[in-house]
Amino acid sequence: MDGVEKPIFHNGKRALDFLLDEDGQPVMRDGKPVAVPAVVREYSDRLLMFFLTGQRALRFRSRNR
């Protein structure tokens, strides 16, 4: 349900994102913007379906019969 963070690569190197403050301006440290590794969160629809059917097993079984 929470997904998995997967790293982003570009030309064989890890991509970076810059941290932004509330105003959308880059956060600076020692005169340089602060960078963090870029990630994308991916979700699995199939795993969620199995989780839901397991949690509500009685309801799903009574409908299908």
C-alpha positions, 0 to 999 in steps of 0.5 A, a space after each residue: 500500500 505504501 509503494 516502493 521507492 526506486 532510484 532514478 538513473 540517467 546515463 548510468 549515474 544517479 539522478 539528483 533532486 534539489 530540496 526546495 523550501 516553502 516558497 519554492 526556492 532551493 535550500 542553500 548550504 555553504 552557498 550550494 543548493 542541497 541535492 538528494 538522490 531522486 526516487 520514484 514511488 511505484 505501487 503494485 496493483 496486483 499486490 493490493 488486490 491480494 491484500 484486499 481480498 485477504 482482508 475482506 475474504 468473507 465478503 468476496 467469497 459470498 459475492 462470487 458464489 
